[in-house]
Amino acid sequence: MQNYTKGIIYAVITAVFWGFLSIALKVALQKLDSVTIVWFRFSLAFISIVVWQTLKNPSSFKILVKPPLLLIFAAIALSWNYMGFMLGVEYTSPSNAQLFIQAGPILLAIAGLIFFKEKITRNQVIGFSVAIIGFSFFYSDQLSAFFDNQTNYNLGVLLTISGAVTWAIYAAAQKKLVTRFSVESLNLFLFGFPTIVYLPFIDLSPMFQLNGLWWLLMFFLGANTFISYTCLSFSLKYLEANKVSIILILNPMITFAAMEILSLMKVDWIELERFSIITFFGAALVLAGAILVVKKKREKLRKSS
């Protein structure tokens, strides 16, 4: 399998996992506070990577002794990205948080062009334009809420955007780091650093009251971190940053589709949202734009094979 194809597959897996993430986080907030949820996600992911690397490559732990400065910087950025997005979900809704967090992949695409000198084709320019137009339709109802709601909504949006900015910083740093270090060794530090940083601020007492279903939800959140960020690292290794970014911004459509299904099911364990024909039209435009950006010319594929 070509590296280009691998990069697309890894990016798609990340997008799928992130598509369900905000819904799971909103549900988890019924039992736990934001800091504890973020800490648990990182700690479970860290334990998973520790076990995996202990069996597979014990030498990778050397990076914990003397991590490069850029990795420390990336870990700080990732730590706040999780918290900013978590608070955005808490103060707004899964769909709205997914809207504003998309500033991250867009900033990553811009970073790819400026810092990594990635070339952009005419089709990619058209694709980005179509995707942006699609998002304007896709989120038209949610954008209007930004101006109407005078409670905690504005704070939630600002926190989410701050998480998006720090995610772009993390991803750009990760793009540099994966050329020198293995993905697994980088994730050892990226997951371990926030596990320690957030430890003094957590409240574990509510966790002892959780039943089996709630624990399944919590383990999903931890597994989501481990799987999605491992796949993201590999996608950045095999694919240009601007292409990774356009695939990742597809994940809100998964969120909206899941919320629509839950609405039809009339569940009572999460606040439901309604979507119009305009929303679905925007989704189609976003998908079309993503295909234009990701698609390679056949001549290039033959040369790379």
Secondary structure by P-SEA (a helix, b strand, c coil): ccaaaaaaaaaaaaaaaaaaaaaaaaaacccccaaaaaaaaaaaaaaaaaaaaaacccccccccccccaaaaaaaaaaaaaaaaaaaaaaaccaaaaaaaaaaaaaaaaaaaaccccccccaaaaaaaaaaaaaaaaacaaaaaaaaccccaaaaaaaaaaaaaaaaaaaaaaaaaaaacccaaaaaaaaaaaaaaaacccccccccccccaaaaaaaaaaaaaaaaaaaaaaaaaacccaaaaaaaaaaaaaaaaaaaaaaaaacccccbbbbbcaaaaaaaaaaaaaaaaaacccaaaaaaac
